């Protein structure tokens, strides 16, 4: 049986991104980066709610042990907010840390927690409204734990997708300007990465565009978005340059993915509509999609430990 693709939040988000499945509440959280909103979708009720943040917002992650607290990436800051998820009002509690003071135009992009609850998030050289205006070399990758931020990589183009393999102690990472999926050894206890190397290169498979957000399944395979190509691709990172599967979407800009649902066998896929020469958008561009029939499962999103 081929995968089934359906819209689950039928709105035209400007740049849907960073889906996070919270298994505790059976809820999908995600952001509209350019629409400046945080979003909540409950599949059991099909209810979608959102809150307008008012500036670039790149990810939303629930706080471990809390009911209505989240961390978000807001411009160059990682911020703790209070939001009950049912109203449009979210309140900023405090700023946890701010980065890249030397580049005031930078913003956070993708962010995710490793299995220990440590946040990893990277920056880019401008809000992702016009990709041609993002200055290469100004981004960095950070982690945050024990009230301390640590920089791991600098000189990045577009810091993007992240995924973790706890069993193999591997960290998978995408700088979209490189056109590669990179693998690092990771020490989850110390929060350090080393021995980075590319394990998949788009051009070797004749693929245009760039790599964006991604997730990992229980088999250790990566599901990565390739914006401007309508594609989500399945990669085996343990076998360099192994493309296992390609799923074509009705949306032209597929941006990120996360497994969810009661059995973690539903893949939620965000899309966007950043202006790119040659692309004409329709109502299929921007919604949140769900893919079923993939014959695999994923892992729930990890809450941040503060």
C-alpha positions as CSV (number, residue, x, y, z in Angstrom):
1,X,0.0,0.0,0.0
2,X,1.4,3.4,-1.0
3,X,1.5,6.2,1.6
4,X,-1.6,8.3,2.1
5,X,-1.3,12.1,2.3
6,X,-4.0,14.3,3.7
7,X,-4.3,17.8,5.0
8,X,-5.0,18.0,8.7
9,X,-4.6,21.8,9.4
10,X,-6.0,23.3,6.2
11,X,-4.6,26.8,6.5
12,X,-2.0,28.5,4.3
13,X,0.8,29.1,6.7
14,X,3.5,31.3,5.4
15,X,6.3,29.1,6.7
16,X,5.0,26.1,8.7
17,X,8.0,24.6,10.5
18,X,9.4,22.6,13.5
19,X,6.6,20.2,14.2
20,X,6.9,18.6,17.7
21,X,4.8,15.7,18.8
22,X,4.1,15.7,22.5
23,X,3.2,12.1,23.5
24,X,2.0,13.1,27.0
25,X,-0.9,15.2,25.7
26,X,-1.2,13.6,22.2
27,X,-0.7,17.1,20.7
28,X,1.2,18.5,17.7
29,X,2.9,21.8,18.2
30,X,4.5,23.8,15.4
31,X,5.3,27.3,14.3
32,X,4.6,29.6,11.4
33,X,8.0,31.4,11.2
34,X,7.0,34.2,8.9
35,X,3.4,34.3,10.2
36,X,4.9,34.8,13.7
37,X,2.6,32.3,15.4
38,X,2.9,29.3,17.6
39,X,0.4,26.6,16.9
40,X,-1.3,23.6,18.5
41,X,-3.2,20.8,16.8
42,X,-5.1,18.1,18.7
43,X,-5.8,15.2,16.3
44,X,-8.5,13.6,18.6
45,X,-10.6,16.7,18.3
46,X,-9.2,18.2,15.1
47,X,-8.9,21.5,16.9
48,X,-6.3,24.0,15.8
49,X,-5.4,27.0,17.9
50,X,-2.6,29.5,17.7
51,X,-1.0,32.6,19.4
52,X,0.5,35.5,17.6
53,X,4.1,36.2,18.9
54,X,4.7,39.3,16.8
55,X,8.2,38.4,15.5
56,X,10.3,35.6,14.0
57,X,9.4,32.4,15.9
58,X,11.3,29.3,14.9
59,X,10.4,26.4,17.3
60,X,8.1,25.6,20.2
61,X,9.0,22.8,22.7
62,X,7.0,22.0,25.9
63,X,8.8,22.1,29.3
64,X,9.3,18.8,31.2
65,X,7.1,18.5,34.2
66,X,5.0,21.6,33.3
67,X,1.5,21.9,31.9
68,X,1.4,25.3,30.2
69,X,5.1,26.3,29.8
70,X,7.1,26.2,26.6
71,X,10.4,27.4,25.2
72,X,10.4,29.1,21.8
73,X,13.0,30.5,19.5
74,X,12.2,34.2,19.1
75,X,14.6,36.3,16.9
76,X,18.0,35.7,18.5
77,X,16.6,34.6,21.9
78,X,15.4,31.4,23.4
79,X,12.4,32.5,25.6
80,X,10.3,30.8,28.2
81,X,6.5,31.4,27.7
82,X,3.3,30.6,29.4
83,X,0.4,29.5,27.1
84,X,-2.6,27.4,27.9
85,X,-2.9,26.4,24.2
86,X,-6.6,27.3,24.0
87,X,-6.4,31.1,23.7
88,X,-4.5,33.5,21.5
89,X,-2.6,35.0,24.4
90,X,0.8,33.7,25.3
91,X,2.9,35.5,27.9
92,X,6.7,35.8,28.0
93,X,8.0,34.6,31.3
94,X,11.7,35.3,30.8
95,X,14.6,35.1,28.3
96,X,16.7,32.1,28.8
97,X,19.6,33.2,26.6
98,X,20.5,35.4,23.7
99,X,23.1,34.8,21.0
100,X,25.0,36.3,18.1
101,X,25.2,39.8,19.4
102,X,27.7,40.6,16.7
103,X,25.0,39.9,14.1
104,X,21.8,41.8,15.2
105,X,20.0,40.6,12.1
106,X,20.4,36.9,12.9
107,X,17.5,34.7,14.1
108,X,17.1,31.2,15.4
109,X,15.9,28.7,12.9
110,X,15.3,25.0,13.8
111,X,15.6,23.6,17.3
112,X,15.1,20.3,19.0
113,X,15.9,18.5,22.3
114,X,18.2,15.4,22.5
115,X,17.1,12.4,24.5
116,X,18.5,14.0,27.7
117,X,16.3,17.1,27.3
118,X,19.1,19.3,26.2
119,X,18.1,21.9,23.6
120,X,20.0,22.2,20.4
121,X,19.2,25.2,18.1
122,X,21.0,27.1,15.4
123,X,20.9,30.5,13.8
124,X,20.9,32.0,10.3
125,X,21.9,35.4,8.9
126,X,18.4,36.9,8.4
127,X,14.7,35.9,8.8
128,X,13.8,33.3,6.2
129,X,11.5,35.7,4.2
130,X,13.9,36.0,1.2
131,X,16.4,33.2,1.0
132,X,18.7,35.3,-1.2
133,X,19.1,37.8,1.6
134,X,20.4,35.3,4.1
135,X,24.1,36.1,4.6
136,X,26.2,32.9,4.6
137,X,28.7,32.4,7.4
138,X,26.8,34.2,10.1
139,X,25.0,31.2,11.6
140,X,26.0,29.1,14.6
141,X,24.8,25.9,16.3
142,X,24.2,26.1,20.1
143,X,23.1,23.8,22.9
144,X,21.4,24.9,26.2
145,X,21.4,23.0,29.5
146,X,21.9,23.8,33.2
147,X,21.2,27.5,32.4
148,X,24.2,27.6,30.1
149,X,24.5,28.1,26.3
150,X,27.3,26.5,24.5
151,X,28.4,27.1,20.9
152,X,29.4,24.1,18.8
153,X,29.7,25.2,15.2
154,X,30.1,28.6,13.7
155,X,30.3,30.0,10.1
156,X,27.1,28.3,9.1
157,X,24.8,29.3,6.2
158,X,21.3,28.1,7.2
159,X,21.3,26.1,10.4
160,X,18.5,23.7,9.9
161,X,17.3,20.1,10.6
162,X,18.4,18.0,13.6
163,X,17.9,14.4,14.6
164,X,19.4,12.1,17.2
165,X,20.1,8.3,17.3
166,X,20.5,7.5,21.0
167,X,21.5,3.9,20.4
168,X,24.3,4.7,18.0
169,X,25.2,7.9,19.8
170,X,24.9,9.9,16.5
171,X,23.7,13.4,15.8
172,X,22.4,14.3,12.4
173,X,22.5,17.9,11.2
174,X,21.7,20.0,8.2
175,X,23.3,23.3,7.1
176,X,21.0,24.0,4.1
177,X,23.6,25.9,2.2
178,X,25.9,22.8,2.1
179,X,23.4,20.4,0.4
180,X,24.4,17.6,2.7
181,X,23.2,15.6,5.6
182,X,26.0,15.5,8.2
183,X,26.7,13.0,10.9
184,X,28.5,13.7,14.2
185,X,29.4,11.5,17.2
186,X,27.6,12.8,20.2
187,X,28.2,12.5,24.0
188,X,24.7,12.9,25.4
189,X,26.0,13.2,29.0
190,X,28.5,15.9,28.2
191,X,26.6,17.6,25.4
192,X,29.5,17.5,22.9
193,X,29.8,16.6,19.3
194,X,32.8,15.5,17.2
195,X,33.9,13.9,14.0
196,X,31.5,15.6,11.6
197,X,31.2,14.2,8.1
198,X,28.6,14.2,5.3
199,X,26.6,11.0,4.8
200,X,24.2,12.2,2.1
201,X,24.6,14.7,-0.7
202,X,21.6,15.9,-2.7
203,X,23.5,16.5,-6.0
204,X,24.7,12.9,-6.1
205,X,21.1,11.9,-6.6
206,X,20.2,14.6,-9.1
207,X,18.1,16.4,-6.5
208,X,17.6,20.2,-6.8
209,X,16.7,22.5,-3.9
210,X,18.2,22.0,-0.4
211,X,17.7,20.0,2.7
212,X,15.5,21.4,5.5
213,X,13.9,19.9,8.6
214,X,14.0,16.2,9.4
215,X,13.1,13.4,11.8
216,X,14.3,9.9,12.5
217,X,12.3,6.6,12.7
218,X,12.8,3.7,15.0
219,X,14.8,1.9,12.2
220,X,17.4,4.7,12.2
221,X,16.3,6.2,8.9
222,X,16.1,9.9,8.3
223,X,13.0,11.6,6.7
224,X,14.2,14.9,5.3
225,X,12.3,17.7,3.6
226,X,13.6,19.1,0.3
227,X,11.8,22.5,-0.3
228,X,11.0,23.8,-3.8
229,X,10.9,20.2,-5.1
230,X,7.6,18.8,-3.5
231,X,9.7,16.0,-2.0
232,X,10.2,14.3,1.4
233,X,13.0,11.8,1.1
234,X,14.0,8.8,3.3
235,X,17.7,8.3,3.8
236,X,19.7,5.5,5.5
237,X,22.5,7.6,7.1
238,X,24.4,4.4,8.1
239,X,25.1,3.7,4.4
240,X,26.5,6.8,2.8
241,X,24.4,8.3,0.0
242,X,21.6,5.7,0.3
243,X,18.2,7.1,-0.8
244,X,15.5,4.7,0.2
245,X,12.3,6.4,-0.8
246,X,10.8,9.6,-2.1
247,X,7.3,10.9,-1.3
248,X,5.8,13.6,-3.6
249,X,3.5,16.2,-2.0
250,X,0.9,18.4,-3.5
251,X,2.8,21.3,-1.8
252,X,5.8,22.7,-3.5
253,X,7.7,23.7,-0.3
254,X,7.9,20.8,2.1
255,X,9.7,22.1,5.2
256,X,9.9,19.6,8.1
257,X,8.5,16.4,9.5
258,X,7.7,14.7,12.9
259,X,6.2,11.3,13.8
260,X,3.1,11.4,16.0
261,X,-0.2,9.8,16.7
262,X,-1.1,7.2,19.4
263,X,1.2,4.6,17.8
264,X,3.8,7.1,16.5
265,X,3.1,5.8,13.0
266,X,1.7,9.0,11.5
267,X,4.1,11.5,9.9
268,X,3.2,15.1,10.3
269,X,4.7,17.3,7.5
270,X,4.8,21.1,7.5
271,X,4.8,23.2,4.3
272,X,5.3,26.8,3.4
273,X,5.1,29.4,0.7
274,X,8.3,31.5,0.6
275,X,8.5,33.5,-2.6
276,X,10.9,31.7,-5.0
277,X,11.2,32.6,-8.7
278,X,9.2,30.2,-10.8
279,X,6.9,28.9,-8.0
280,X,3.2,29.7,-8.2
281,X,1.3,28.8,-5.0
282,X,-2.1,27.3,-4.5
283,X,-4.2,26.3,-1.5
284,X,-2.1,23.1,-1.3
285,X,0.9,25.2,-0.3
286,X,1.1,26.0,3.4
287,X,-1.1,23.5,5.2
288,X,0.0,20.9,7.7
289,X,-0.1,17.4,6.2
290,X,-0.3,13.9,7.7
291,X,1.2,10.8,6.0
292,X,0.1,7.3,6.9
293,X,1.0,3.8,5.5
294,X,4.7,4.2,5.9
295,X,5.3,0.9,7.6
296,X,7.5,2.4,10.3
297,X,7.2,4.4,13.5
298,X,9.0,7.3,14.9
299,X,10.0,8.8,18.3
300,X,8.0,11.4,20.2
301,X,9.4,14.8,20.7
302,X,11.5,15.3,23.8
303,X,10.5,18.0,26.2
304,X,13.1,20.5,27.4
305,X,14.6,20.0,30.8
306,X,15.1,23.3,32.6
